[in-house]
Amino acid sequence: MNDHVYKIVELAGSSEQGIEHAVATAIARSAETIRNLRWFEVTEIRGHVEDGRIAHWQIGIKAGFTVE
């Protein structure tokens, strides 16, 4: 069994489509520059309101990647 050491970063994402899409967007975009992403934890959920309607869902996540 391998022992792993993780570095943790905090990210934010947003989406007009919903919370799950906001998370997926944050992970996909960060994966372009961070290697070895392994897990995430949603730490915040909030939204942006315009004219009495939800305009954007916003999330905060912690993401872990293995240290090389």
Secondary structure, DSSP 8 states (H G I E B T S, - for coil): -----EEEEEEEEEESS-HHHHHHHHHHHHHTT-S-EEEEEEEEEEEEEETTEEEEEEEEEEEEEE--
